[in-house]
Amino acid sequence: MSNTEVIRPYEGVILINADATEDVQKNLFKKNKQIIADHKGELKVVETWGKRALGNPIGKNNKAIYFYTTFTANPDAVAELERTMRINEDVVRFMHTRLDDGTDLTKHLQTFKDYLTASAQKQKDFESKMAKKAERFTENRKKFRD
C-alpha cells in the first residue's frame, strides 16, 4: 500500500453470479466495505438492481445480480477491490469509475436516478408509439384485404 492520502469519489457496478446466495452477496460487500475503510474511505451507497438478463452471455451466464455502489477512498482501495473481485468466482463483471473530485455523491446518485427514470419513460413512450403504429398498420391491412 502506498502513502496516497488523496480521497476521491468513485462509483461501481458489480455483477454477481445469478445463483449466488444472499450470504455470498452480503459477505462480498462486507469485505468490500472493510477494504474501503482500510484505505481511509467510506462506503456511501450499495443498491441492488436485482437479477437481470445480460446483454451478451458471459461464459455460461445469461443472467446476473446487479449492484450499484458509490464510495470515497484513495486510489489504492480501487486496486485492492478489483484484485479481490478478479479472484472471486461469484463476481461475473465489475467496473469502478472515478468521479470528478468534489463530486457530491448524494447529488450524483439523485441525478443518476433521475436519468434512469427519464430513460425508462422515454422507452415506455416509444413502445407505446410503436404499438399504436402497429395497430394502425393492422387496421389498414384489414381494410385493404376487404
GUTI-483209 format. One record per atom (N, C-alpha, C): atom name; x, z, y. Coordinates in steps of 0.001 Angstrom, whole numbers, plus 500000, padded with zeros to 6 digits. Each point is the difference from the previous one (the first is absolute). Last residue first. Example, Ala and Ser with C-alpha at 12.3 -4.5 7.8 and 13.67 -1.06 7.14 Angstrom:
('N', (512850, 507080, 497750))
('CA', (500820, 500060, 501190))
('C', (499230, 500730, 501090))
('N', (500290, 499930, 494280))
('CA', (499110, 500000, 501190))
('C', (500900, 500000, 501200))
This chain:
('N', (439790, 452552, 493711))
('CA', (498537, 499855, 499932))
('C', (499552, 498761, 500625))
('N', (504566, 501338, 500078))
('CA', (499605, 499623, 498650))
('C', (498523, 499722, 499893))
('N', (501820, 501608, 504065))
('CA', (500489, 498648, 499746))
('C', (499583, 499504, 498635))
('N', (499088, 504457, 501244))
('CA', (499164, 499067, 500771))
('C', (500404, 498564, 499710))
('N', (502608, 503404, 498132))
('CA', (498685, 499956, 499345))
('C', (499096, 499007, 500706))
('N', (504151, 500820, 501931))
('CA', (500201, 499268, 498771))
('C', (498675, 499855, 499242))
('N', (500176, 502695, 503852))
('CA', (500082, 498574, 500360))
('C', (500153, 499123, 498745))
('N', (500096, 504684, 499400))
('CA', (498673, 499577, 500458))
('C', (499989, 498515, 500333))
('N', (504135, 501935, 498898))
('CA', (499140, 499952, 498817))
('C', (498600, 499523, 500371))
('N', (503027, 500744, 503489))
('CA', (500442, 498861, 499213))
('C', (499098, 499816, 498785))
('N', (499408, 503830, 502653))
('CA', (499501, 498792, 500682))
('C', (500358, 498749, 499213))
('N', (501755, 504014, 498387))
('CA', (498545, 500008, 499845))
('C', (499391, 498760, 500655))
('N', (504582, 500815, 500548))
('CA', (499729, 499573, 498628))
('C', (498499, 499915, 499749))
('N', (501390, 501731, 504116))
('CA', (500336, 498580, 499935))
('C', (499698, 499442, 498610))
('N', (499559, 504601, 500670))
('CA', (498930, 499277, 500697))
('C', (500230, 498500, 499927))
('N', (503362, 502745, 498286))
('CA', (498813, 500098, 499148))
('C', (498827, 499253, 500627))
('N', (503989, 500380, 502463))
('CA', (500167, 499057, 498897))
('C', (498782, 500028, 499068))
('N', (500149, 503125, 503530))
('CA', (499890, 498647, 500553))
('C', (500100, 498960, 498882))
('N', (500776, 504464, 498863))
('CA', (498591, 499812, 500337))
('C', (499764, 498577, 500511))
('N', (504416, 501313, 499218))
('CA', (499291, 499830, 498729))
('C', (498512, 499779, 500222))
('N', (502639, 500967, 503775))
('CA', (500366, 498700, 499449))
('C', (499238, 499734, 498712))
('N', (499577, 504245, 501958))
('CA', (499316, 498983, 500806))
('C', (500266, 498599, 499453))
('N', (502346, 503539, 498020))
('CA', (498579, 500111, 499666))
('C', (499191, 498946, 500765))
('N', (504552, 500436, 501033))
('CA', (499846, 499409, 498674))
('C', (498532, 500004, 499579))
('N', (501075, 502171, 503989))
('CA', (500210, 498563, 500169))
('C', (499812, 499282, 498668))
('N', (499925, 504671, 499968))
('CA', (498792, 499474, 500634))
('C', (500093, 498485, 500172))
('N', (503797, 502251, 498394))
('CA', (498932, 500034, 498990))
('C', (498703, 499427, 500559))
('N', (503600, 500499, 502964))
('CA', (500297, 498952, 499026))
('C', (498914, 499931, 498923))
('N', (499824, 503478, 503159))
('CA', (499687, 498717, 500638))
('C', (500214, 498844, 499030))
('N', (501240, 504276, 498530))
('CA', (498550, 499937, 500174))
('C', (499588, 498658, 500598))
('N', (504595, 500923, 499626))
('CA', (499406, 499783, 498682))
('C', (498482, 499865, 500080))
('N', (502323, 501103, 503955))
('CA', (500306, 498629, 499590))
('C', (499361, 499691, 498643))
('N', (499741, 504391, 501551))
('CA', (499137, 499131, 500811))
('C', (500198, 498535, 499617))
('N', (502865, 503153, 498045))
('CA', (498648, 500100, 499439))
('C', (499025, 499118, 500763))
('N', (504378, 500284, 501682))
('CA', (500016, 499336, 498706))
('C', (498607, 500011, 499371))
('N', (500661, 502438, 503917))
('CA', (500049, 498568, 500300))
('C', (499935, 499196, 498712))
('N', (500365, 504623, 499538))
('CA', (498677, 499642, 500509))
('C', (499926, 498503, 500327))
('N', (504167, 501767, 498673))
('CA', (499066, 500021, 498884))
('C', (498598, 499579, 500454))
('N', (503286, 500531, 503296))
('CA', (500330, 498854, 499149))
('C', (499009, 499890, 498844))
('N', (499774, 503765, 502794))
('CA', (499455, 498805, 500660))
('C', (500250, 498755, 499155))
('N', (501897, 503940, 498407))
('CA', (498537, 500153, 499995))
('C', (499345, 498779, 500635))
('N', (504729, 500367, 500042))
('CA', (499474, 499621, 498690))
('C', (498485, 500139, 499906))
('N', (503291, 498800, 504138))
('CA', (499132, 501126, 499643))
('C', (499307, 499611, 498697))
('N', (504847, 498172, 501891))
('CA', (498648, 499660, 499556))
('C', (499251, 501275, 499638))
('N', (504722, 499561, 501371))
('CA', (499006, 500514, 500932))
('C', (498569, 499662, 499630))
('N', (503637, 496799, 498107))
('CA', (500263, 501379, 500398))
('C', (498976, 500427, 501039))
('N', (498625, 496259, 496502))
('CA', (500748, 500142, 501246))
('C', (500203, 501475, 500313))
('N', (499439, 499000, 494901))
('CA', (499197, 499719, 501177))
('C', (500877, 500161, 501247))
('N', (501116, 498778, 494635))
('CA', (500323, 500857, 501140))
('C', (499154, 499550, 501179))
('N', (498852, 499530, 494656))
('CA', (500277, 499290, 501236))
('C', (500296, 500996, 501096))
('N', (499627, 499389, 494198))
('CA', (500066, 500899, 501147))
('C', (500404, 499179, 501214))
('N', (497870, 499190, 494714))
('CA', (500594, 499431, 501207))
('C', (499937, 501041, 501103))
('N', (499220, 499000, 494159))
('CA', (499991, 500867, 501172))
('C', (500622, 499253, 501164))
('N', (497927, 499570, 494391))
('CA', (500636, 499439, 501196))
('C', (499952, 501040, 501097))
('N', (499007, 501313, 495548))
('CA', (499989, 498560, 499779))
('C', (500733, 499283, 501135))
('N', (500231, 505099, 497688))
('CA', (499944, 499307, 501290))
('C', (500147, 498504, 499737))
('N', (500362, 503175, 496449))
('CA', (498607, 499905, 500450))
('C', (499852, 499279, 501344))
('N', (504272, 501046, 497827))
('CA', (499276, 498950, 499270))
('C', (498570, 499809, 500473))
('N', (504521, 501680, 502652))
('CA', (498738, 500553, 499515))
('C', (499184, 498873, 499362))
('N', (504214, 499383, 502299))
('CA', (500195, 500484, 498632))
('C', (498737, 500626, 499408))
('N', (500112, 498207, 504477))
('CA', (500502, 498940, 499126))
('C', (500125, 500467, 498551))
('N', (498852, 503081, 503444))
('CA', (498869, 499161, 499588))
('C', (500446, 498871, 499079))
('N', (503218, 502926, 501929))
('CA', (499205, 500699, 498984))
('C', (498814, 499158, 499532))
('N', (502746, 498260, 503437))
('CA', (500797, 500171, 498789))
('C', (499171, 500660, 498895))
('N', (498130, 499601, 504293))
('CA', (500010, 498719, 499298))
('C', (500819, 500083, 498716))
('N', (499889, 503785, 502798))
('CA', (498648, 499723, 499492))
('C', (500008, 498720, 499168))
('N', (503973, 501071, 502259))
('CA', (499783, 500876, 498845))
('C', (498608, 499782, 499392))
('N', (501078, 497664, 503947))
('CA', (500889, 499551, 498927))
('C', (499782, 500829, 498742))
('N', (497755, 501328, 503860))
('CA', (499418, 498768, 499465))
('C', (500855, 499481, 498846))
('N', (501592, 503732, 502366))
('CA', (498814, 500353, 499215))
('C', (499400, 498759, 499354))
('N', (503616, 499709, 503111))
('CA', (500434, 500332, 498639))
('C', (498810, 500339, 499098))
('N', (499471, 499166, 504766))
('CA', (500089, 498814, 499137))
('C', (500445, 500287, 498557))
('N', (497347, 503825, 502645))
('CA', (501185, 499227, 500347))
('C', (500154, 498861, 498992))
('N', (495094, 501780, 501336))
('CA', (501183, 500458, 499272))
('C', (501219, 499247, 500508))
('N', (494090, 500410, 500045))
('CA', (501191, 499925, 500836))
('C', (501154, 500562, 499181))
('N', (495042, 497470, 498540))
('CA', (500874, 501168, 500044))
('C', (501100, 499781, 501030))
('N', (495186, 497855, 497212))
('CA', (500819, 500000, 501209))
('C', (500811, 501288, 499997))
('N', (497071, 496679, 496132))
('CA', (500572, 501240, 500494))
('C', (500742, 499781, 501311))
('N', (496406, 497911, 495784))
('CA', (500584, 499737, 501316))
('C', (500497, 501329, 500542))
('N', (498591, 497673, 494853))
('CA', (500143, 501146, 500894))
('C', (500642, 499534, 501301))
('N', (497386, 497896, 495127))
('CA', (500687, 499828, 501278))
('C', (500001, 501303, 500788))
('N', (499713, 498198, 494620))
('CA', (499421, 500980, 500917))
('C', (500841, 499943, 501272))
('N', (499186, 495778, 496481))
('CA', (500860, 501127, 500347))
('C', (499213, 500948, 500887))
('N', (499644, 495214, 496413))
('CA', (499434, 500960, 500941))
('C', (501028, 501079, 500274))
('N', (501009, 496553, 497062))
('CA', (499086, 499217, 500829))
('C', (499345, 500871, 501061))
('N', (504689, 500086, 496594))
('CA', (499009, 500698, 500821))
('C', (499180, 499012, 500827))
('N', (503927, 499299, 497041))
('CA', (498727, 499932, 499279))
('C', (498874, 500654, 500797))
('N', (503933, 498263, 502779))
('CA', (500214, 500300, 498584))
('C', (498690, 499809, 499255))
('N', (498612, 499653, 504251))
('CA', (501375, 500496, 500018))
('C', (500275, 500488, 498591))
('N', (496184, 496360, 502423))
('CA', (500403, 501003, 499009))
('C', (501470, 500385, 500171))
('N', (497119, 498520, 504197))
('CA', (500702, 499328, 498910))
('C', (500409, 501070, 498989))
('N', (497219, 501463, 503310))
('CA', (499902, 498584, 500358))
('C', (500636, 499121, 498933))
('N', (497934, 504743, 498635))
('CA', (501188, 499474, 500655))
('C', (499778, 498526, 500331))
('N', (496141, 503957, 499597))
('CA', (500634, 498878, 499303))
('C', (501205, 499533, 500818))
('N', (498382, 505154, 500242))
('CA', (499661, 498661, 500478))
('C', (500694, 498948, 499144))
('N', (498776, 505704, 500747))
('CA', (500433, 498975, 499049))
('C', (499499, 498643, 500481))
('N', (500818, 503876, 503707))
('CA', (499318, 499812, 498731))
('C', (500588, 498889, 499152))
('N', (501321, 502143, 504292))
('CA', (499118, 498846, 500187))
('C', (499291, 499648, 498707))
('N', (502314, 504601, 502272))
('CA', (499793, 499249, 498767))
('C', (499031, 498869, 500305))
('N', (503590, 502858, 503275))
('CA', (498635, 499528, 499738))
('C', (499970, 499241, 498687))
('N', (503170, 503602, 503104))
('CA', (499975, 499271, 498731))
('C', (498541, 499650, 499757))
('N', (503284, 501842, 504459))
('CA', (498746, 499559, 499380))
('C', (500288, 499362, 498649))
('N', (503491, 502390, 502499))
('CA', (498835, 500122, 500886))
('C', (498691, 499698, 499271))
('N', (505225, 501931, 498883))
('CA', (498980, 499095, 499491))
('C', (498743, 500211, 500836))
('N', (505227, 500937, 501484))
('CA', (498679, 500579, 499767))
('C', (499048, 498910, 499521))
('N', (505815, 501260, 500388))
('CA', (498831, 499213, 500364))
('C', (498715, 500734, 499701))
('N', (504972, 500828, 499032))
('CA', (499522, 500433, 501320))
('C', (498810, 499186, 500501))
('N', (501986, 499784, 495543))
('CA', (500668, 499143, 500986))
('C', (499439, 500232, 501403))
('N', (498228, 502278, 496242))
('CA', (501444, 500212, 499846))
('C', (500808, 499195, 501011))
('N', (495294, 499367, 499717))
('CA', (500321, 501302, 500599))
('C', (501498, 500288, 499930))
('N', (498435, 496135, 497828))
('CA', (499852, 499853, 501452))
('C', (500371, 501299, 500695))
('N', (499882, 500090, 495342))
('CA', (501116, 499155, 500453))
('C', (499962, 499855, 501514))
('N', (496381, 502207, 497993))
('CA', (501213, 500821, 499955))
('C', (501218, 499212, 500492))
('N', (495917, 497735, 499538))
('CA', (499903, 500962, 501102))
('C', (501261, 500866, 500070))
('N', (499562, 497058, 496361))
('CA', (500247, 499268, 501244))
('C', (499988, 500940, 501201))
('N', (498804, 501804, 495848))
('CA', (501426, 499673, 500010))
('C', (500366, 499269, 501291))
('N', (495512, 500853, 499267))
('CA', (500689, 501285, 500216))
('C', (501499, 499756, 500104))
('N', (497349, 496361, 498874))
('CA', (499939, 500296, 501427))
('C', (500561, 501384, 500333))
('N', (499890, 498554, 495450))
('CA', (500773, 499034, 500773))
('C', (500014, 500380, 501474))
('N', (497284, 502508, 497090))
('CA', (501420, 500317, 499845))
('C', (500882, 499048, 500794))
('N', (495320, 499196, 499845))
('CA', (500314, 501195, 500783))
('C', (501477, 500338, 499925))
('N', (498453, 496450, 497297))
('CA', (499911, 499655, 501418))
('C', (500400, 501192, 500872))
('N', (499682, 500702, 495403))
('CA', (501156, 499139, 500284))
('C', (500027, 499645, 501482))
('N', (496247, 502330, 498441))
('CA', (501188, 500861, 500028))
('C', (501264, 499205, 500331))
('N', (495930, 497716, 499303))
('CA', (499999, 500674, 501298))
('C', (501219, 500914, 500135))
('N', (500578, 495874, 496731))
('CA', (499070, 501115, 500123))
('C', (500099, 500604, 501398))
('N', (500950, 494748, 498531))
('CA', (500653, 501276, 500307))
('C', (498948, 501097, 500184))
('N', (499412, 495111, 499187))
('CA', (499716, 500962, 498933))
('C', (500599, 501380, 500259))
('N', (500666, 496166, 502898))
('CA', (498568, 500310, 499997))
('C', (499625, 501036, 498938))
('N', (504826, 499624, 502573))
('CA', (499359, 499481, 498805))
('C', (498538, 500469, 499952))
('N', (502052, 499900, 504788))
('CA', (500279, 500737, 498769))
('C', (499205, 499367, 498870))
('N', (501911, 498906, 505299))
('CA', (499088, 499587, 498945))
('C', (500441, 500676, 498715))
('N', (500680, 500720, 505645))
('CA', (500514, 500232, 498659))
('C', (498917, 499607, 499002))
('N', (501672, 499657, 505526))
('CA', (498933, 499671, 499061))
('C', (500619, 500090, 498616))
('N', (501296, 502083, 505265))
('CA', (500303, 499456, 498693))
('C', (498743, 499691, 499220))
('N', (502586, 501299, 505207))
('CA', (498779, 499888, 499216))
('C', (500387, 499382, 498669))
('N', (502690, 502937, 504287))
('CA', (499897, 498983, 498949))
('C', (498572, 499953, 499465))
('N', (503478, 502145, 504385))
('CA', (498703, 499875, 499310))
('C', (500019, 498838, 499001))
('N', (504357, 503198, 501508))
('CA', (499234, 498807, 500356))
('C', (498673, 499984, 499253))
('N', (504665, 503134, 501550))
('CA', (498730, 500056, 499270))
('C', (499137, 498849, 500500))
('N', (505528, 501297, 499887))
('CA', (498936, 499259, 500659))
('C', (498755, 500042, 499127))
('N', (504464, 501735, 498979))
('CA', (499033, 500963, 500517))
('C', (498832, 499318, 500709))
('N', (504253, 499180, 496158))
('CA', (499062, 499340, 500884))
('C', (498925, 500993, 500430))
('N', (504141, 500316, 497053))
('CA', (499608, 500952, 501033))
('C', (499037, 499380, 501005))
('N', (500422, 498624, 494617))
('CA', (500798, 499950, 501220))
('C', (499466, 501004, 501009))
('N', (499996, 499902, 494398))
('CA', (499142, 500000, 501173))
('C', (500895, 500000, 501225))
